[in-house]
Amino acid sequence: MTLPLPPGSPTAVDDAARALATRAKTLEAAADRVAPVCGALGGTRTAAATTAAERLSEASAGARGLAQLLRAAAGVLAAFAAGLAGLQAAARSAGERHAEAAARRARWTAEERELDRQIRLSELTGTAVPVSSESRI
């Protein structure tokens, strides 16, 4: 019997986390590039320049907010990837221990059958059963 691994690829999830973090940096850089333009437009006295500065400022704030959201999502995904990798490692280890225990049980069952056979044979022949000093653990 093999135990199933928790589904998913920790590497793929971690790659997605890094991609989100990269997108967040890109948005932050874009917002940083817009700030001087907003400042320059804000210094003029025309309504169009003022409106453009306000819209650019709103877009910059939106980009920063989205960057923050992407960084948070990247952190969640990175933590999930690490947890998934740990769960999969634990499942593999449990599967290995299960296989080892099943092999020990099969070996002990075979030893028990052999000992029963030797006991029956000794009862029929009147000879002593050989004693083994071997440990089963």
C-alpha positions in Angstrom: 0.0 0.0 0.0 1.4 3.4 -0.9 0.2 6.6 0.8 -0.9 9.4 -1.5 1.1 12.6 -1.4 -0.7 15.9 -0.8 -1.4 17.2 -4.4 0.4 20.1 -5.9 3.9 21.2 -6.8 5.8 23.3 -4.2 8.2 24.5 -6.9 5.3 25.7 -9.1 3.6 27.5 -6.2 6.9 29.1 -5.2 7.5 30.2 -8.8 4.1 31.9 -8.7 5.0 33.6 -5.5 8.2 35.0 -7.0 6.3 36.1 -10.1 3.8 38.0 -7.9 6.6 39.7 -6.0 8.2 40.7 -9.3 5.0 42.2 -10.5 4.7 44.1 -7.2 8.2 45.6 -7.7 7.2 46.6 -11.2 4.1 48.4 -10.0 6.1 50.2 -7.3 8.6 51.3 -9.8 5.9 52.6 -12.1 4.3 54.5 -9.2 7.7 56.0 -8.4 8.2 57.2 -12.0 4.7 58.9 -11.9 5.4 60.9 -8.8 7.7 63.5 -10.4 5.2 64.0 -13.2 2.4 64.6 -10.7 4.7 67.2 -8.9 5.4 69.0 -12.2 1.8 69.1 -13.2 0.7 70.2 -9.8 2.9 73.3 -10.1 0.9 74.6 -13.0 -2.3 76.6 -12.8 -4.4 75.2 -15.5 -7.4 73.0 -14.8 -6.3 70.3 -17.3 -2.9 70.0 -15.6 -4.5 69.9 -12.2 -7.0 67.2 -13.3 -4.1 65.2 -14.9 -2.1 65.5 -11.7 -5.0 64.2 -9.7 -5.7 61.3 -12.0 -2.0 60.3 -12.1 -1.9 60.6 -8.3 -4.9 58.3 -8.0 -3.4 55.8 -10.5 -0.1 55.9 -8.6 -1.9 55.2 -5.3 -3.9 52.4 -7.0 -0.6 50.9 -8.3 0.9 51.0 -4.8 -2.2 49.4 -3.3 -2.1 46.6 -5.9 1.6 46.1 -5.3 1.0 45.7 -1.6 -1.8 43.2 -2.3 0.5 41.3 -4.7 3.3 41.2 -2.0 0.9 39.8 0.5 -0.4 37.2 -1.9 3.2 36.3 -2.7 3.9 35.8 1.0 0.9 33.5 1.4 1.9 31.4 -1.6 5.5 31.2 -0.4 4.3 30.0 3.0 1.9 27.5 1.3 4.8 26.2 -0.9 7.0 25.6 2.2 4.1 23.9 4.0 3.2 21.7 1.0 6.8 20.6 0.6 6.9 19.7 4.3 3.7 17.7 4.1 4.9 15.9 1.0 8.2 15.0 2.7 6.3 13.7 5.8 4.0 11.7 3.5 7.0 10.1 1.8 8.6 9.3 5.1 5.4 7.8 6.4 5.1 5.7 3.3 8.7 4.4 3.7 8.1 3.6 7.4 4.9 1.8 6.5 6.7 -0.3 3.8 9.5 -1.1 6.3 6.9 -2.2 8.9 5.0 -4.3 6.4 8.3 -6.0 5.4 9.1 -6.7 9.1 5.7 -8.1 9.7 6.0 -10.4 6.7 9.5 -11.6 7.9 8.2 -12.2 11.4 5.2 -14.1 10.1 7.5 -16.3 8.0 9.7 -16.9 11.1 6.7 -17.7 13.2 5.5 -20.3 10.6 9.0 -21.8 10.5 9.1 -22.0 14.2 5.6 -23.7 14.3 6.9 -26.1 11.7 9.9 -26.9 13.7 7.8 -27.4 16.9 5.5 -29.8 15.1 8.5 -31.7 13.6 10.1 -31.9 17.1 6.9 -33.2 18.6 6.8 -35.9 15.9 10.4 -36.9 16.2 10.9 -36.2 19.9 13.9 -33.8 19.3 14.5 -30.4 20.8 13.6 -27.3 18.9 16.7 -25.1 18.2 16.6 -21.8 20.0 17.7 -18.7 18.3 19.2 -15.7 20.1 18.3 -13.4 17.2 16.3 -10.3 18.2 13.2 -9.4 16.2 13.5 -5.7 16.7 
